[in-house]
């Protein structure tokens, strides 16, 4: 499932992110990937150990977990602390697939990367290029969203970032391990959840809405891994 999640962070947090990231100490993004990824990656990132990256990442993670649409779609079990990257002066990231297992840090369990997310911090009019291109069974999808919006997609998808030819594209990115491993099952649960929400808005908690809600939770109980 490829999903646009609007307004994940509010204007105040977005302004704070933009202010701090404008003066951040960026480093070569190739330091965070293996030999294969380094051949196609040309961008800058905040170092994982940078205190600014940790502080801002926790603020973003908290905002993401409060967003009802993200929560309904991802059904998160664990969310890796968001990282931050910057593309400028022709920076790009060629076609690649994310690693299946991410390490959260000392003393923390590894995270299976079921879902990937990019939260756009730069406004689309501030840069040319920089589209996130995601390849799935329906072809390639170009994603370039408003500042504060997020795209959520299966981490198993091949994807790339097109060259930035003007300005700078700054974003946060992170991975989620879902309670439900299979994308098709998550998609069914999300569609059922959204149908229930629409029916509840029209009908209240009548008997049919309650029955569908029970069906949703029974499926989640069957498929969830903890």
N, C-alpha and C positions, 0 to 999 in steps of 0.2 A: 504494500500500500504506500503510495506517495501522497503526502498530505501537506497542504499549506495551513499553518497555524498562525493566525494574525495576532498582532499586539500582545506578544508574549511578555514583553517588559513595558513598563509605563514610561512616560516622557521623562520623569525625573531620573530614573535609573539609566535610561538611554543617554541622557545628557551627561550623567556622571561617567559612564563608560567612555563616551567619546572624549571627554575632557582628559581623563587619565591615559587613555590609549594614544592620544595625540602626542604625548611626550614620553611614551614608553621606550624601554631599551629593547629593541627588536634584535633577534639573532637569526642565523641561517636556519630555515626550516628543514633542511636536509639532515640535520643532526638527530631528528626524531624518527627517521625511517631507516629501513635496511638498504642494502645495495641496490635492489631492484627499484624501490621507490625513489631513491636518490637520483636515478637516471632521468626521471620525468618531473621531478619536483623542483620548483623555483619560487620560493616565497620566503616570508619572514614569520617568525613566531615568538611569542613570549616564552621564555624558559619555564619549564614546569616548576622549578624550584624558586622562581621569582616571587617574592611576597605579594607584589601587585597582582600577578596572575592568580595566585591562590585566593586573595581577597575578592577580586572581581568575579572569579569563577564561582565562588560560593554564593555570591549575590545572584548570579544568573541561574545557578542550579535551583535556588530557593524559589525564584520567580517562575521557572519552568514547571516545577512540581506543583505550584499553586494553580496553574492554568488548567481548567477543566477539560478542554479539548485535547491538549497534550496527554493528560492523564488517561482519558478514555481511550485514546488511540494506542498509546504505548504500553499501558498497564505496567508501569515500571516496578521492577524489583530492586535494581541498583542503577544509579545514574553516575557515570564517571564525571568528575569535576570538569567543567568546560575549560577548554584551552582557547587561545586567541591567535589569529593569523592575519597577515597583511600581504596583499598582492599589489604591486606597483611596477612601473617601468618594464612592462612586458612579462611580469611574473605570471606563472601559470602552474598547473599541476596536471600532467598527462593522465591518460586513462589508467585507472588502478582499482583495486579492491582493498578494503580495509582488513586488517588482521582480525582473526576470529576471536582471539582472547586478548584482553587488555589488562595490564597490571595497574592496580590502584595505588600502590605504595606499600611500604613496610607494614607488616602486621594486618593487612587487609586482604580479603579473598580476591582472586582474579575475577574479571567480569567478562562474560560472553557477550560479544557485540552483536545483539539482535537488530538494533536500530541505530542509524546514524542521524545526526541533526546538525544543521547549520543555521545559526541565528545571525541575520544580517544587521550590522551596526552602521555601516555606511549607507547613505541614501542612494538609490539607483542613478540619480542624475549627477552624482559626484564622481562617477567613473564610467569609462567605456570598456566594454568587454567584461570579463569576470563572471560570466554566466556559469552556474553549476549545471553540468550536463549529466543527467542520470539515465542509464540505459536499462530498460526492463523489457518484458516480453511484448510490450506495445510500441517499442522503439525508443528513440532518444527524447528526453524532455529537458528543455532549457529553463532554468530557475534563476530569477533575479528579482528579489522581493524588496518591499519597503523596509526601511530601518525599523527594527523592533519585531519584525516578522520572522518566522522560523519555518524551515522545511524539514519534514520527517520522512525517512525512507529506509527500506531494508538495508542493513550494512553489507549484505551479500551482493548488492548491486555494483556493477562496474560504473564508475563515474569519473569526471574530470572537471577542472576549472579552466575556462578559456583565458587566453592572455588578456591582461589589463593594459590597455594602450593609452589611457588618460586617467589621471587621478589615482586614487588608492581605494582598494576594496578591503575593508576591515570587517572581520566576522568572528563570532565564537563558534566552536564546534565541539561535539561531544558524542558519546555513545551510551546506549541504554541496554541493560539486560532486562528483558520483559518477563513477567510471570508466565506468559504464554510464548513458547519458543517458535511455533510455526506462524509464518506471516499470514497464511490463508485463514487460520483460526482466529488470529487477532483481528483480521479484517471483518470476519463474520460477527465477532463480538462487538466491534466498533459500530458496524452498520445497525445491529440490533439495538445497541445502546442509544444511538441517535434517533432511531424510530420510536423507541420508548419515550425519549425526551419530548419529541414532537407530539406524540399522542397524549402525554400527560399534560402538556400545555393546553390542549383542546378539551380533554375529557376529564382531567383530574385523575385521582387514583381509583378509577372504576375497576370492576372485576377483571376485564380483559387486560388492562394495563398491568394490574398486579400479576396476572398469569404470565404475561410476557416478561415481566421483571423476574419472576421465579425461573423461567426458562433461561434467561440470561445468566443468572447466578448458578444454575445447575451446570450449564456449559462451562462457565469459568471454573467451577469446582472440579469438573472432570479434566480440564486441560491445564490448570495452573500447576506450576512447579515452584516450590519454595525452598 
